[in-house]
Amino acid sequence: MNDLSENEQPEYSLDRVFEAPRNLVWRAWTDPEILQHWYGPGVETIIHEFDLKPGGLWLNEMKWGGNSHFQRVEFKDVTSPEKLVWLHASADAEWNIIGNPMMPDWPLVLLTTVSFEDLGEKTNVRLSQVPLNATDAQNAGFAATMSGMDNGWGGGYKLIDEWLEAERRNA
């Protein structure tokens, strides 16, 4: 278990180099038709709204079996093709922010930053997530799950790799 001192914010970060130019990797993150195929690997992802601008919303439903998990994302910064910043939260079916129904000690809102570093024919993507206004229990819950978050994001990143490879073949 991660021990956090009072008021310390845990930060999850993941760096990943993709074998593609930055504009193509940016497109994988910002085109809803592509995003719905890799975001939430192993589940059906339905994007109900995707308004890519500061203050715009990304309303996302992840379905498996007879269950749905709703997510409400509010974009804070969209700097093409360099950076995305958003507030990420679980939501009810009317898109109101709620606590994560599957994880009671999960923070209500995460500040998510995704930066895209141009490496010529490659792109480094750095994803960072930090709980906002979280309780000590929520910070501890987030910190305790950070080591497993690579698996979820990594599964999605493998799907991005497949899409990028198909794009190269079709170019």
Order of alpha helices (4+ residues) and beta strands (2+ residues): beta-alpha-alpha-beta-beta-beta-beta-beta-beta-beta-alpha
